[in-house]
């Protein structure tokens, strides 16, 4: 994600907006999108994650919760492919901060939501 787009979508991020989107669209977004978003969220919450990584994460999560993106989320099947691409690119960029603790938290939340 280009730096100017990162800044643009960072402004759209809020914790409340993030969880509203996840809870409201979890089933239509799919488990891969939701789990990747959760891993990024929990990595961002870690105080050991540096500011540059948090900025990358916030930009990606802002893109995810934004109603205006490359492929509208309401389009069946393909609506979340752009979101997954952005989330996956961010996860790859900050992979060193998606540690076992972050993965456990994401899996636990997935289990809470999906059983």
N, C-alpha and C positions, 0 to 999 in steps of 0.2 A: 504494500500500500504506500503510495507516495506520501511524502511528509505533509504536504498541504491538505491532502485528503484525511490523513491521520488527525490533524488539528481540527478539521471540519467535523469529523465524526466524534472526536473526543468531547466536543461541546454538547453532543446529544446524549452522552452517557450519564446515567444516574443509577444508583443501586436499586432504587424503587422501580425505575423503568426496566432495568435488566431483569429483575425477578418477575415483574408483571408480564413481560414478553415470554420468559421461559415457562411460567405457569400457564399462561393463556394459549401458547402455541406449541407446547412441548410435543404433543402427539403428531401434529402436522409437520413440525420441523424435523422430527426423527431423533432417535437416541444418539446418533453420532454428532449431530449439531449440538444437542443439549449437553452431552458429556464434554465435548471440546470447550464449549462456552463456560461450563462449570470449572474445568481445569484452569482456564485462564483467570476466571474470577478468584479462585482460591490462591492461585499464584500471586495475583495482584494484592490480595489481602495479607500476604506474608510480609512482615516488616523487613526481612532480609532481601527481598526482591528490590533491585535498584530502580531509581527513578526512570531511566531510559526504558526499562522493560515494562514498568507500569504504564508509561505513556503509550507504548505499543499496544498493550493489552486494552487500555481504555479506548483507544481508537478503534480497535477491532470490535469490542463490545458495543461501542457507540454505533458502529455500522450495523451490527446485528439488531439492535433495538430500533434503529431508524426505520420509519415507515417508507422512506424514499431511498431506494438503492437500485442497483443495476437490473435485477430481476425482481419484480414485485413478489412479496412473500405469499400473496393470495393465489398465485398461479399453481395449480396442483402439480405435484411431482418435482418440478424444476424450481419452484419458488425460493427454496432455501439453498440452492447450489452455490450461488454467489456468496451467501453468508458463510457457508461451510468453507469455501475457498479462502475467504478473508480470515476466518477463525483459524484454519489450519496453517496459513502463512504466519500468523502471529504466534501460534503455538510452536511452530518450527523455529522462529526467531528467538523465542524466550524459553526454549526447551530445557535449558539447564536449570530453570527455576520451577519447572513442573516436576517436583520431586515426589517421592513415595507418599509423603504426608498429603500433598495436594491431590494426588491420584486417589488416595483412600477417601478423602472428603468428598470428592466428586462422585465416586462409586457409591458412597453411603447416601448421598442426596438422590442419586439415580434410583437406588433401591427404595428409598422413602417414597418417591414419586411413582415409580413404575412397578415396584414389587420385585 
